[in-house]
Amino acid sequence: MRTRLAVALAASSLAALAIPALASPGSPAGGTSRPGSTTCADGKVTWSPTTIWPPNHKMQTVTINYTAPPDATPVTSDTTTITVGAITDNKMVNGSELNGSGQPNPQQGPDFTGTFNTASSPEGTTATTTAQVRAERSGTGTGRVYTIQLTCSETAAGTAPDLIDSSSTTITVDVPHDQR
């Protein structure tokens, strides 16, 4: 009886551990993923989602946030800005989609949008912009990876705004081949 009880308790403990893992927001099976994070200029960029599932050919919005901390002697008129640059993916070769990767067409539209989207906010608050990527991947290979280039900057206001800091970074959004 004790052995059966110990086995049952161990099995229920394992099940309790497994269920949250399957349902966690980081799981591609849940359709969402944990936000990504990287540094840019003197601040931090976060984005979500980092993984898209299922690959249902629909456009998915990627929310991109940039926050730069206030300077030691903050100037209330400093502004932080984030701008979306080029968006590319690993399924395009010489301007053509690889076989089995889907094909942008007039009815479906492009695989990504949002180039040159920008947002600004007062220093110390979050500037939020978006891009969109298609939840589509090749039937072969490991999936599609979208690479989104970003420029982060901080300016001080005055008679002529002065650029204080600026840098670029890239973020990625994956559409995996499968849920393994």
N, CA, C and O atoms as a DFTB+ gen file, in Angstrom:
720 C
 N C O
     1  1       0.819      -1.199       0.000
     2  2       0.000       0.000       0.000
     3  2       0.867       1.269       0.000
     4  3       0.584       2.216      -0.734
     5  1       1.937       1.281       0.838
     6  2       2.827       2.445       0.881
     7  2       3.494       2.684      -0.465
     8  3       3.630       3.828      -0.898
     9  1       3.912       1.608      -1.129
    10  2       4.575       1.750      -2.425
    11  2       3.625       2.366      -3.438
    12  3       4.000       3.274      -4.181
    13  1       2.374       1.861      -3.465
    14  2       1.391       2.421      -4.398
    15  2       1.122       3.891      -4.106
    16  3       0.981       4.693      -5.030
    17  1       1.051       4.249      -2.824
    18  2       0.817       5.632      -2.445
    19  2       1.998       6.507      -2.856
    20  3       1.803       7.612      -3.363
    21  1       3.211       6.028      -2.644
    22  2       4.406       6.787      -3.034
    23  2       4.454       6.985      -4.541
    24  3       4.779       8.074      -5.013
    25  1       4.130       5.934      -5.304
    26  2       4.112       6.039      -6.762
    27  2       3.033       7.022      -7.200
    28  3       3.268       7.845      -8.085
    29  1       1.851       6.945      -6.587
    30  2       0.762       7.858      -6.940
    31  2       1.143       9.301      -6.619
    32  3       0.874      10.202      -7.413
    33  1       1.776       9.531      -5.446
    34  2       2.206      10.884      -5.103
    35  2       3.277      11.390      -6.056
    36  3       3.233      12.546      -6.476
    37  1       4.239      10.541      -6.404
    38  2       5.285      10.938      -7.345
    39  2       4.685      11.276      -8.698
    40  3       5.064      12.266      -9.324
    41  1       3.736      10.440      -9.154
    42  2       3.096      10.691     -10.450
    43  2       2.309      11.994     -10.420
    44  3       2.345      12.763     -11.380
    45  1       1.588      12.249      -9.311
    46  2       0.815      13.495      -9.252
    47  2       1.743      14.702      -9.164
    48  3       1.426      15.759      -9.709
    49  1       2.896      14.564      -8.479
    50  2       3.865      15.660      -8.424
    51  2       4.426      15.950      -9.799
    52  3       4.560      17.111     -10.183
    53  1       4.759      14.895     -10.555
    54  2       5.256      15.082     -11.912
    55  2       4.198      15.717     -12.794
    56  3       4.497      16.601     -13.596
    57  1       2.957      15.265     -12.645
    58  2       1.871      15.832     -13.450
    59  2       1.682      17.303     -13.117
    60  3       1.448      18.122     -14.006
    61  1       1.783      17.642     -11.825
    62  2       1.630      19.040     -11.433
    63  2       2.743      19.892     -12.032
    64  3       2.518      21.047     -12.394
    65  1       3.931      19.330     -12.135
    66  2       5.031      20.068     -12.751
    67  2       4.847      20.191     -14.246
    68  3       5.179      21.227     -14.823
    69  1       4.326      19.163     -14.887
    70  2       4.208      19.149     -16.349
    71  2       3.083      20.044     -16.843
    72  3       3.224      20.681     -17.887
    73  1       1.984      20.107     -16.130
    74  2       0.844      20.879     -16.615
    75  2       1.186      22.359     -16.749
    76  3       0.912      22.936     -17.801
    77  1       1.775      23.009     -15.731
    78  2       2.118      24.411     -15.935
    79  2       3.119      24.618     -17.061
    80  3       3.049      25.624     -17.767
    81  1       4.038      23.698     -17.241
    82  2       5.022      23.853     -18.308
    83  2       4.346      23.847     -19.666
    84  3       4.740      24.600     -20.557
    85  1       3.329      23.006     -19.838
    86  2       2.631      22.959     -21.122
    87  2       1.770      24.196     -21.335
    88  3       1.576      24.634     -22.469
    89  1       1.260      24.753     -20.258
    90  2       0.351      25.879     -20.395
    91  2       1.043      27.229     -20.216
    92  3       0.396      28.273     -20.297
    93  1       2.332      27.213     -19.976
    94  2       3.022      28.468     -19.688
    95  2       3.021      29.397     -20.895
    96  3       2.935      28.942     -22.036
    97  1       3.117      30.710     -20.638
    98  2       3.123      31.638     -21.760
    99  2       4.349      31.491     -22.647
   100  3       4.357      32.026     -23.756
   101  1       5.377      30.794     -22.208
   102  2       6.567      30.606     -23.021
   103  2       6.442      29.463     -23.999
   104  3       7.353      29.235     -24.795
   105  1       5.359      28.749     -23.965
   106  2       5.191      27.567     -24.791
   107  2       4.632      27.925     -26.157
   108  3       3.602      28.594     -26.237
   109  1       5.290      27.493     -27.245
   110  2       4.725      27.753     -28.566
   111  2       3.335      27.152     -28.708
   112  3       2.515      27.677     -29.461
   113  1       3.050      26.052     -27.995
   114  2       1.731      25.434     -28.080
   115  2       0.655      26.391     -27.596
   116  3      -0.493      26.305     -28.033
   117  1       1.020      27.318     -26.683
   118  2       0.070      28.295     -26.179
   119  2      -0.133      29.460     -27.126
   120  3      -1.002      30.298     -26.883
   121  1       0.641      29.539     -28.196
   122  2       0.471      30.599     -29.174
   123  2       1.191      31.878     -28.807
   124  3       1.189      32.836     -29.580
   125  1       1.804      31.905     -27.641
   126  2       2.513      33.104     -27.220
   127  2       3.882      32.707     -26.706
   128  3       4.194      31.521     -26.609
   129  1       4.682      33.677     -26.383
   130  2       5.992      33.391     -25.822
   131  2       6.369      34.504     -24.868
   132  3       5.761      35.575     -24.865
   133  1       7.376      34.240     -24.063
   134  2       7.865      35.267     -23.146
   135  2       8.432      36.430     -23.955
   136  3       8.941      36.230     -25.058
   137  1       8.345      37.640     -23.412
   138  2       8.915      38.774     -24.136
   139  2      10.427      38.637     -24.284
   140  3      11.101      38.074     -23.421
   141  1      10.943      39.157     -25.383
   142  2      12.379      39.231     -25.574
   143  2      12.880      40.528     -24.969
   144  3      12.104      41.452     -24.725
   145  1      14.189      40.590     -24.727
   146  2      14.770      41.774     -24.129
   147  2      16.206      41.942     -24.607
   148  3      16.960      40.972     -24.689
   149  1      16.579      43.178     -24.922
   150  2      17.954      43.494     -25.316
   151  2      18.217      44.965     -24.998
   152  3      17.285      45.742     -24.790
   153  1      19.492      45.333     -24.964
   154  2      19.823      46.737     -24.729
   155  2      19.936      47.469     -26.067
   156  3      20.216      46.872     -27.107
   157  1      19.710      48.768     -26.004
   158  2      19.826      49.610     -27.183
   159  2      20.036      51.037     -26.682
   160  3      19.318      51.494     -25.793
   161  1      21.014      51.739     -27.246
   162  2      21.419      53.072     -26.745
   163  2      21.648      52.924     -25.246
   164  3      22.361      52.013     -24.824
   165  1      21.058      53.797     -24.431
   166  2      21.253      53.640     -22.994
   167  2      20.024      53.050     -22.318
   168  3      19.842      53.191     -21.108
   169  1      19.176      52.383     -23.113
   170  2      17.947      51.831     -22.570
   171  2      17.762      50.365     -22.864
   172  3      18.713      49.644     -23.168
   173  1      16.520      49.936     -22.769
   174  2      16.171      48.529     -22.925
   175  2      15.003      48.403     -23.904
   176  3      14.026      49.148     -23.832
   177  1      15.132      47.440     -24.823
   178  2      14.058      47.120     -25.759
   179  2      13.457      45.785     -25.327
   180  3      14.186      44.830     -25.058
   181  1      12.136      45.722     -25.264
   182  2      11.441      44.455     -25.055
   183  2      10.452      44.292     -26.195
   184  3       9.953      45.276     -26.742
   185  1      10.168      43.034     -26.553
   186  2       9.197      42.784     -27.613
   187  2       8.457      41.487     -27.331
   188  3       8.957      40.591     -26.651
   189  1       7.266      41.418     -27.870
   190  2       6.428      40.239     -27.695
   191  2       5.433      40.181     -28.839
   192  3       4.866      41.206     -29.218
   193  1       5.211      38.994     -29.395
   194  2       5.784      37.713     -29.025
   195  2       7.168      37.514     -29.658
   196  3       7.547      38.224     -30.589
   197  1       7.907      36.535     -29.133
   198  2       9.167      36.139     -29.744
   199  2       8.982      34.874     -30.575
   200  3       9.805      34.565     -31.436
   201  1       7.907      34.151     -30.316
   202  2       7.567      32.937     -31.057
   203  2       6.089      32.983     -31.395
   204  3       5.263      33.354     -30.560
   205  1       5.757      32.602     -32.628
   206  2       4.352      32.604     -33.058
   207  2       3.943      31.171     -33.403
   208  3       4.628      30.476     -34.153
   209  1       2.825      30.755     -32.843
   210  2       2.237      29.456     -33.157
   211  2       0.754      29.596     -33.020
   212  3       0.331      30.256     -32.071
   213  1      -0.074      29.054     -33.854
   214  2       0.237      28.182     -34.984
   215  2       0.572      28.984     -36.240
   216  3       0.251      30.168     -36.335
   217  1       1.218      28.327     -37.199
   218  2       1.520      28.985     -38.476
   219  2       0.275      28.998     -39.355
   220  3       0.149      28.196     -40.280
   221  1      -0.651      29.925     -39.057
   222  2      -1.961      29.947     -39.707
   223  2      -2.058      30.971     -40.845
   224  3      -3.159      31.272     -41.306
   225  1      -0.938      31.500     -41.295
   226  2      -0.845      32.439     -42.421
   227  2      -1.414      33.827     -42.108
   228  3      -1.497      34.670     -43.001
   229  1      -1.802      34.074     -40.865
   230  2      -2.359      35.377     -40.495
   231  2      -1.248      36.315     -40.036
   232  3      -0.215      35.875     -39.530
   233  1      -1.475      37.604     -40.220
   234  2      -0.528      38.611     -39.732
   235  2      -0.651      38.696     -38.210
   236  3      -1.752      38.718     -37.661
   237  1       0.509      38.744     -37.542
   238  2       0.562      38.840     -36.090
   239  2       1.306      40.117     -35.716
   240  3       2.349      40.423     -36.293
   241  1       0.778      40.849     -34.765
   242  2       1.405      42.086     -34.328
   243  2       2.517      41.793     -33.326
   244  3       2.328      41.041     -32.370
   245  1       3.664      42.392     -33.558
   246  2       4.793      42.334     -32.626
   247  2       4.852      43.704     -31.951
   248  3       5.051      44.720     -32.617
   249  1       4.682      43.727     -30.643
   250  2       4.721      44.967     -29.879
   251  2       6.154      45.190     -29.399
   252  3       6.753      44.313     -28.777
   253  1       6.694      46.365     -29.691
   254  2       8.090      46.688     -29.391
   255  2       8.116      47.913     -28.478
   256  3       7.560      48.961     -28.807
   257  1       8.775      47.762     -27.319
   258  2       8.864      48.832     -26.320
   259  2      10.313      49.253     -26.127
   260  3      11.213      48.413     -26.147
   261  1      10.540      50.541     -25.942
   262  2      11.868      51.057     -25.635
   263  2      11.750      52.015     -24.454
   264  3      10.962      52.961     -24.473
   265  1      12.555      51.746     -23.425
   266  2      12.578      52.603     -22.248
   267  2      14.024      52.958     -21.940
   268  3      14.872      52.077     -21.803
   269  1      14.297      54.238     -21.833
   270  2      15.617      54.720     -21.411
   271  2      15.435      55.360     -20.043
   272  3      14.533      56.175     -19.851
   273  1      16.288      54.992     -19.093
   274  2      16.136      55.573     -17.754
   275  2      16.443      57.061     -17.770
   276  3      17.213      57.532     -18.607
   277  1      15.846      57.797     -16.850
   278  2      16.154      59.231     -16.787
   279  2      17.621      59.439     -16.440
   280  3      18.211      58.633     -15.721
   281  1      18.206      60.509     -16.944
   282  2      19.584      60.845     -16.623
   283  2      19.691      61.183     -15.137
   284  3      18.681      61.408     -14.471
   285  1      20.916      61.217     -14.626
   286  2      21.141      61.560     -13.223
   287  2      20.562      62.940     -12.909
   288  3      19.999      63.159     -11.836
   289  1      20.705      63.852     -13.846
   290  2      20.080      65.163     -13.720
   291  2      19.075      65.279     -14.858
   292  3      19.359      65.874     -15.897
   293  1      17.882      64.693     -14.642
   294  2      16.929      64.604     -15.755
   295  2      16.474      65.976     -16.259
   296  3      16.238      66.919     -15.503
   297  1      16.370      66.018     -17.550
   298  2      15.801      67.178     -18.218
   299  2      14.437      66.726     -18.709
   300  3      14.345      65.811     -19.526
   301  1      13.391      67.347     -18.227
   302  2      12.049      66.856     -18.522
   303  2      11.704      66.905     -19.998
   304  3      10.727      66.288     -20.423
   305  1      12.482      67.624     -20.785
   306  2      12.158      67.714     -22.207
   307  2      12.935      66.705     -23.054
   308  3      12.772      66.695     -24.274
   309  1      13.799      65.831     -22.435
   310  2      14.469      64.783     -23.205
   311  2      13.424      63.815     -23.737
   312  3      12.420      63.533     -23.083
   313  1      13.682      63.313     -24.938
   314  2      12.740      62.404     -25.596
   315  2      13.465      61.149     -26.048
   316  3      14.572      61.220     -26.582
   317  1      12.835      59.990     -25.831
   318  2      13.364      58.731     -26.354
   319  2      12.504      58.322     -27.544
   320  3      11.288      58.517     -27.544
   321  1      13.152      57.755     -28.554
   322  2      12.453      57.362     -29.783
   323  2      12.927      55.988     -30.217
   324  3      14.111      55.667     -30.113
   325  1      11.998      55.181     -30.704
   326  2      12.334      53.896     -31.314
   327  2      11.733      53.873     -32.715
   328  3      10.587      54.272     -32.925
   329  1      12.537      53.394     -33.673
   330  2      12.095      53.329     -35.068
   331  2      12.384      51.942     -35.621
   332  3      13.475      51.402     -35.440
   333  1      11.391      51.374     -36.296
   334  2      11.554      50.074     -36.952
   335  2      12.250      50.306     -38.287
   336  3      11.813      51.127     -39.093
   337  1      13.336      49.574     -38.508
   338  2      14.059      49.650     -39.776
   339  2      13.648      48.487     -40.675
   340  3      12.471      48.137     -40.761
   341  1      14.622      47.904     -41.331
   342  2      14.346      46.794     -42.257
   343  2      13.821      45.578     -41.511
   344  3      14.211      45.299     -40.377
   345  1      12.928      44.867     -42.178
   346  2      12.426      43.587     -41.671
   347  2      12.760      42.556     -42.746
   348  3      12.423      42.736     -43.916
   349  1      13.416      41.491     -42.346
   350  2      13.787      40.425     -43.287
   351  2      13.416      39.079     -42.675
   352  3      13.073      38.986     -41.496
   353  1      13.491      38.042     -43.500
   354  2      13.279      36.697     -42.969
   355  2      14.197      35.712     -43.680
   356  3      14.720      36.001     -44.756
   357  1      14.383      34.568     -43.080
   358  2      15.337      33.585     -43.592
   359  2      14.759      32.689     -44.694
   360  3      15.427      31.743     -45.113
   361  1      13.566      32.952     -45.166
   362  2      12.963      32.140     -46.232
   363  2      12.964      32.852     -47.571
   364  3      12.370      32.370     -48.536
   365  1      13.629      34.003     -47.634
   366  2      13.706      34.774     -48.861
   367  2      15.133      34.667     -49.399
   368  3      16.087      34.970     -48.683
   369  1      15.284      34.240     -50.645
   370  2      16.599      34.146     -51.271
   371  2      16.532      34.888     -52.601
   372  3      15.719      34.554     -53.463
   373  1      17.380      35.884     -52.764
   374  2      17.405      36.707     -53.981
   375  2      16.023      37.241     -54.343
   376  3      15.644      37.263     -55.514
   377  1      15.273      37.673     -53.326
   378  2      13.962      38.268     -53.556
   379  2      12.845      37.276     -53.804
   380  3      11.721      37.694     -54.082
   381  1      13.107      35.960     -53.713
   382  2      12.071      34.950     -53.931
   383  2      11.934      34.060     -52.704
   384  3      12.916      33.727     -52.041
   385  1      10.689      33.684     -52.419
   386  2      10.424      32.760     -51.321
   387  2      10.949      31.374     -51.671
   388  3      10.837      30.931     -52.814
   389  1      11.520      30.693     -50.683
   390  2      11.935      29.300     -50.886
   391  2      10.705      28.432     -51.098
   392  3       9.626      28.750     -50.596
   393  1      10.855      27.350     -51.830
   394  2       9.746      26.419     -52.047
   395  2       9.127      26.001     -50.724
   396  3       9.843      25.693     -49.771
   397  1       7.807      25.988     -50.660
   398  2       7.101      25.545     -49.470
   399  2       6.998      26.593     -48.384
   400  3       6.498      26.299     -47.298
   401  1       7.456      27.812     -48.643
   402  2       7.445      28.854     -47.614
   403  2       6.229      29.760     -47.719
   404  3       6.118      30.723     -46.961
   405  1       5.335      29.481     -48.618
   406  2       4.239      30.399     -48.864
   407  2       4.679      31.394     -49.913
   408  3       5.851      31.427     -50.286
   409  1       3.786      32.176     -50.377
   410  2       4.128      33.139     -51.409
   411  2       3.275      34.377     -51.233
   412  3       2.054      34.301     -51.379
   413  1       3.874      35.510     -50.925
   414  2       3.067      36.730     -50.866
   415  2       2.399      36.959     -52.224
   416  3       3.037      36.815     -53.266
   417  1       1.144      37.306     -52.206
   418  2       0.416      37.582     -53.437
   419  2      -0.552      38.724     -53.171
   420  3      -0.752      39.102     -52.017
   421  1      -1.158      39.280     -54.213
   422  2      -2.046      40.429     -53.994
   423  2      -3.172      40.133     -53.011
   424  3      -3.566      41.013     -52.246
   425  1      -3.700      38.900     -53.018
   426  2      -4.792      38.572     -52.103
   427  2      -4.271      38.430     -50.669
   428  3      -4.901      38.919     -49.732
   429  1      -3.138      37.769     -50.496
   430  2      -2.592      37.527     -49.162
   431  2      -1.885      38.765     -48.619
   432  3      -1.995      39.066     -47.430
   433  1      -1.177      39.470     -49.457
   434  2      -0.421      40.632     -49.014
   435  2       0.993      40.255     -48.623
   436  3       1.390      39.101     -48.786
   437  1       1.771      41.213     -48.106
   438  2       3.178      40.968     -47.779
   439  2       3.323      40.085     -46.530
   440  3       2.367      39.895     -45.778
   441  1       4.530      39.553     -46.326
   442  2       4.808      38.722     -45.155
   443  2       5.120      39.552     -43.921
   444  3       5.104      39.013     -42.814
   445  1       5.403      40.833     -44.062
   446  2       5.676      41.687     -42.913
   447  2       5.386      43.133     -43.279
   448  3       5.480      43.527     -44.442
   449  1       5.032      43.919     -42.265
   450  2       4.795      45.352     -42.434
   451  2       5.305      46.078     -41.193
   452  3       5.527      45.460     -40.152
   453  1       5.485      47.363     -41.306
   454  2       5.853      48.172     -40.147
   455  2       7.172      48.887     -40.280
   456  3       7.580      49.607     -39.369
   457  1       7.863      48.699     -41.423
   458  2       9.112      49.412     -41.625
   459  2       8.850      50.918     -41.489
   460  3       7.894      51.441     -42.062
   461  1       9.685      51.589     -40.747
   462  2       9.617      53.027     -40.458
   463  2       8.554      53.396     -39.429
   464  3       8.341      54.582     -39.174
   465  1       7.872      52.400     -38.822
   466  2       6.997      52.735     -37.693
   467  2       7.881      53.319     -36.599
   468  3       8.992      52.839     -36.370
   469  1       7.393      54.345     -35.928
   470  2       8.197      55.005     -34.893
   471  2       7.308      55.430     -33.740
   472  3       6.099      55.606     -33.894
   473  1       7.931      55.592     -32.586
   474  2       7.225      56.089     -31.408
   475  2       8.213      56.852     -30.551
   476  3       9.396      56.515     -30.490
   477  1       7.714      57.886     -29.886
   478  2       8.542      58.693     -28.983
   479  2       7.813      58.849     -27.666
   480  3       6.587      58.764     -27.593
   481  1       8.608      59.081     -26.613
   482  2       8.019      59.324     -25.301
   483  2       8.996      60.145     -24.480
   484  3      10.187      60.189     -24.790
   485  1       8.499      60.801     -23.427
   486  2       9.418      61.518     -22.544
   487  2      10.409      60.529     -21.921
   488  3      10.057      59.388     -21.622
   489  1      11.640      60.977     -21.733
   490  2      12.670      60.123     -21.141
   491  2      12.160      59.538     -19.822
   492  3      11.548      60.240     -19.017
   493  1      12.419      58.251     -19.611
   494  2      11.981      57.565     -18.400
   495  2      10.650      56.857     -18.551
   496  3      10.267      56.065     -17.690
   497  1       9.939      57.134     -19.639
   498  2       8.695      56.409     -19.921
   499  2       8.916      55.548     -21.158
   500  3       9.946      55.663     -21.822
   501  1       7.969      54.704     -21.462
   502  2       8.122      53.723     -22.538
   503  2       7.539      54.222     -23.851
   504  3       6.397      54.677     -23.907
   505  1       8.344      54.127     -24.908
   506  2       7.883      54.397     -26.272
   507  2       7.509      53.044     -26.874
   508  3       8.313      52.113     -26.842
   509  1       6.307      52.924     -27.418
   510  2       5.821      51.650     -27.939
   511  2       5.426      51.791     -29.400
   512  3       4.685      52.700     -29.772
   513  1       5.935      50.872     -30.227
   514  2       5.550      50.810     -31.629
   515  2       5.269      49.353     -31.980
   516  3       5.377      48.477     -31.122
   517  1       4.915      49.094     -33.217
   518  2       4.595      47.726     -33.633
   519  2       5.140      47.443     -35.026
   520  3       5.465      48.351     -35.791
   521  1       5.225      46.172     -35.322
   522  2       5.459      45.661     -36.669
   523  2       4.524      44.457     -36.783
   524  3       4.013      43.967     -35.777
   525  1       4.308      43.994     -37.985
   526  2       3.501      42.790     -38.169
   527  2       4.280      41.798     -39.013
   528  3       4.970      42.169     -39.962
   529  1       4.156      40.513     -38.645
   530  2       4.787      39.433     -39.402
   531  2       3.742      38.349     -39.629
   532  3       2.819      38.174     -38.833
   533  1       3.909      37.626     -40.736
   534  2       2.952      36.569     -41.073
   535  2       3.336      35.288     -40.342
   536  3       4.502      34.896     -40.326
   537  1       2.348      34.645     -39.740
   538  2       2.547      33.371     -39.045
   539  2       2.607      32.269     -40.099
   540  3       1.647      31.526     -40.304
   541  1       3.755      32.184     -40.757
   542  2       3.936      31.250     -41.858
   543  2       5.365      30.751     -41.842
   544  3       6.290      31.508     -41.547
   545  1       5.548      29.481     -42.158
   546  2       6.884      28.903     -42.232
   547  2       6.896      27.829     -43.299
   548  3       5.848      27.399     -43.781
   549  1       8.081      27.407     -43.658
   550  2       8.247      26.379     -44.677
   551  2       7.825      25.024     -44.130
   552  3       7.950      24.767     -42.932
   553  1       7.335      24.176     -44.985
   554  2       7.010      22.810     -44.600
   555  2       8.253      21.970     -44.374
   556  3       8.171      20.864     -43.839
   557  1       9.398      22.486     -44.778
   558  2      10.666      21.788     -44.543
   559  2      11.588      22.719     -43.769
   560  3      11.332      23.920     -43.682
   561  1      12.643      22.176     -43.216
   562  2      13.602      23.009     -42.478
   563  2      13.150      23.243     -41.054
   564  3      12.323      22.505     -40.516
   565  1      13.703      24.279     -40.452
   566  2      13.448      24.528     -39.031
   567  2      12.407      25.603     -38.767
   568  3      12.054      25.825     -37.609
   569  1      11.916      26.259     -39.763
   570  2      10.930      27.309     -39.568
   571  2      11.412      28.628     -40.127
   572  3      12.452      28.703     -40.782
   573  1      10.645      29.662     -39.859
   574  2      10.967      31.000     -40.362
   575  2      11.435      31.861     -39.198
   576  3      10.898      31.777     -38.094
   577  1      12.438      32.687     -39.457
   578  2      12.925      33.644     -38.469
   579  2      12.860      35.025     -39.102
   580  3      13.515      35.296     -40.108
   581  1      12.059      35.893     -38.496
   582  2      12.001      37.289     -38.928
   583  2      13.038      38.067     -38.120
   584  3      13.138      37.898     -36.905
   585  1      13.803      38.912     -38.792
   586  2      14.764      39.791     -38.135
   587  2      14.292      41.222     -38.337
   588  3      14.069      41.665     -39.463
   589  1      14.143      41.939     -37.226
   590  2      13.641      43.311     -37.270
   591  2      14.737      44.227     -36.737
   592  3      15.185      44.083     -35.599
   593  1      15.162      45.170     -37.574
   594  2      16.182      46.131     -37.157
   595  2      15.505      47.319     -36.483
   596  3      14.464      47.793     -36.937
   597  1      16.105      47.793     -35.397
   598  2      15.556      48.915     -34.641
   599  2      16.625      49.969     -34.430
   600  3      17.808      49.646     -34.321
   601  1      16.213      51.234     -34.371
   602  2      17.094      52.322     -33.980
   603  2      16.482      52.981     -32.759
   604  3      15.308      53.351     -32.761
   605  1      17.290      53.126     -31.710
   606  2      16.858      53.757     -30.465
   607  2      17.647      55.049     -30.306
   608  3      18.852      55.080     -30.558
   609  1      16.976      56.107     -29.892
   610  2      17.696      57.369     -29.726
   611  2      17.096      58.186     -28.593
   612  3      15.966      57.968     -28.156
   613  1      17.901      59.134     -28.140
   614  2      17.472      60.070     -27.121
   615  2      17.890      61.459     -27.582
   616  3      19.030      61.666     -27.997
   617  1      16.977      62.395     -27.511
   618  2      17.275      63.776     -27.903
   619  2      16.919      64.717     -26.758
   620  3      16.005      64.461     -25.974
   621  1      17.660      65.797     -26.690
   622  2      17.376      66.862     -25.728
   623  2      16.712      67.990     -26.497
   624  3      17.209      68.424     -27.536
   625  1      15.609      68.450     -25.988
   626  2      14.881      69.516     -26.671
   627  2      15.559      70.858     -26.411
   628  3      16.279      71.038     -25.429
   629  1      15.319      71.737     -27.271
   630  2      15.862      73.101     -27.165
   631  2      15.464      73.828     -28.421
   632  3      14.515      73.427     -29.094
   633  1      16.165      74.880     -28.749
   634  2      15.846      75.593     -29.984
   635  2      16.112      74.694     -31.185
   636  3      15.401      74.758     -32.188
   637  1      17.155      73.845     -31.074
   638  2      17.428      72.826     -32.096
   639  2      17.684      71.525     -31.327
   640  3      18.689      71.419     -30.625
   641  1      16.788      70.531     -31.448
   642  2      16.973      69.297     -30.677
   643  2      18.356      68.685     -30.926
   644  3      18.799      68.573     -32.069
   645  1      19.022      68.297     -29.853
   646  2      20.350      67.696     -29.930
   647  2      20.254      66.203     -29.694
   648  3      19.640      65.759     -28.723
   649  1      20.862      65.424     -30.584
   650  2      20.920      63.990     -30.413
   651  2      21.905      63.675     -29.298
   652  3      23.079      64.035     -29.386
   653  1      21.438      63.009     -28.254
   654  2      22.288      62.672     -27.115
   655  2      22.897      61.290     -27.306
   656  3      24.091      61.095     -27.079
   657  1      22.084      60.344     -27.720
   658  2      22.536      58.960     -27.838
   659  2      21.695      58.264     -28.894
   660  3      20.492      58.503     -28.998
   661  1      22.329      57.409     -29.672
   662  2      21.615      56.645     -30.692
   663  2      22.378      55.368     -30.980
   664  3      23.606      55.372     -31.054
   665  1      21.656      54.284     -31.141
   666  2      22.274      53.027     -31.570
   667  2      21.214      52.144     -32.202
   668  3      20.019      52.432     -32.145
   669  1      21.679      51.068     -32.800
   670  2      20.784      50.121     -33.465
   671  2      20.936      48.748     -32.849
   672  3      21.972      48.421     -32.270
   673  1      19.902      47.955     -32.979
   674  2      19.916      46.563     -32.533
   675  2      18.958      45.782     -33.416
   676  3      18.181      46.370     -34.167
   677  1      19.010      44.474     -33.328
   678  2      18.054      43.634     -34.049
   679  2      17.352      42.724     -33.055
   680  3      17.909      42.330     -32.031
   681  1      16.115      42.407     -33.392
   682  2      15.335      41.454     -32.611
   683  2      14.839      40.386     -33.578
   684  3      14.798      40.615     -34.786
   685  1      14.466      39.229     -33.060
   686  2      13.954      38.160     -33.915
   687  2      12.619      37.644     -33.402
   688  3      12.336      37.668     -32.204
   689  1      11.808      37.177     -34.342
   690  2      10.540      36.529     -34.048
   691  2      10.535      35.234     -34.850
   692  3      10.733      35.255     -36.064
   693  1      10.309      34.112     -34.180
   694  2      10.347      32.798     -34.811
   695  2       8.956      32.244     -35.086
   696  3       8.040      32.401     -34.279
   697  1       8.811      31.597     -36.228
   698  2       7.649      30.768     -36.528
   699  2       8.237      29.368     -36.717
   700  3       8.685      29.035     -37.814
   701  1       8.243      28.544     -35.662
   702  2       8.925      27.252     -35.750
   703  2       8.262      26.300     -36.724
   704  3       7.077      26.428     -37.032
   705  1       9.052      25.332     -37.210
   706  2       8.518      24.320     -38.109
   707  2       7.459      23.480     -37.400
   708  3       6.412      23.175     -37.970
   709  1       7.740      23.111     -36.153
   710  2       6.787      22.330     -35.369
   711  2       6.963      22.682     -33.904
   712  3       7.741      23.576     -33.569
   713  1       6.250      21.989     -33.026
   714  2       6.253      22.342     -31.608
   715  2       7.270      21.561     -30.782
   716  3       7.187      21.570     -29.553
   717  1       8.220      20.893     -31.412
   718  2       9.217      20.131     -30.644
   719  2      10.074      21.010     -29.819
   720  3      10.960      20.524     -29.116
